Amino acid sequence: MKTRVDLCDWIVDALKDLGGSAQIRKVCDHIWEHHDTDIIDSGNFRFTWQEDVYWAATQLRAKGVLKNAKATSKSVWALA
């Protein structure tokens, strides 16, 4: 069963595939395209993952994996 912790790896993978930075919507689209079965099969996670993705991004920023929110436009995530 997948949890919001798994989103951290999925965000990094998506950003790598998308050239290192992308609009949040595109990152979420990528996650859904590659992990829809994991999400659907993970109980309540299927209802919360689109909110949990923001928690995961915050964790990645704290670890220095993603650029600080002020270093990108409001709707973009980028690898550090």
N, C-alpha and C positions, 0 to 999 in steps of 0.2 A: 504494500500500500504506500502510495506516494504522499508526501506532506509538503508544506510550504518550504521546508528546508531544501527540498529537491529543486525548487524554483531558482535557487542561487546558481546551480550548475546550468540549468536550462537558459537562464538569462545570459550567462557568459557564452554559452554555445551559440545562442541566437545572435548575439552581437558580433562574435567572430565570423559567423556565416554572412552577416549583413555588413561587413567591412569595418567593424570596430565601433560604429555608432549608428543609431537609428531612432526613429520616432517610437515612443512607447507602444503605440498601436501596432506597429510592424513587429516589434519584439513579441508582443502577445500573440499576434497572428502566427508567427514562426513557432512559438511554443505550442499553440493549439495544433498546427499542422504536423508537428513531430511527436506530440505527446498526448493527443486527444484520448486515446485508449487508456493510458495511464491515469489521466485526470478523471475520466468517466468511471473507471473501476475503483476509485479511491474514496468511496463513501461521500461524506459531506464536503470533502475537498473540491469536488466538482462544482459546488455552489459558491465556494469562497476563493478559488484560485486567482480570479481576476483582481481581488482586493489584496490577497496575500502576496502577489507579485510586487507590490509597493513595499511591503515589509522586507522581502528578499532584497530589493534594490537598496534599501536603507542598510541592511547588513553588509552588502557588498561595498557600499560607500565607506562604512566604518572600517572595513578591512583594507581599503585603498584599491580595491579591484575596479570600482567605477569612479569616474570623475565626480567631484563635488557637484551638487545640483546647481550652484551658482556659476560653474564653469561651462555649462551648456544651456541651450534654450530650455524653456519650461517643459516641453513635450519630448525631449530627447535624452536618451541614456547613452553614455560613451564609456568604453574601457579606458582605464587610466594608463 
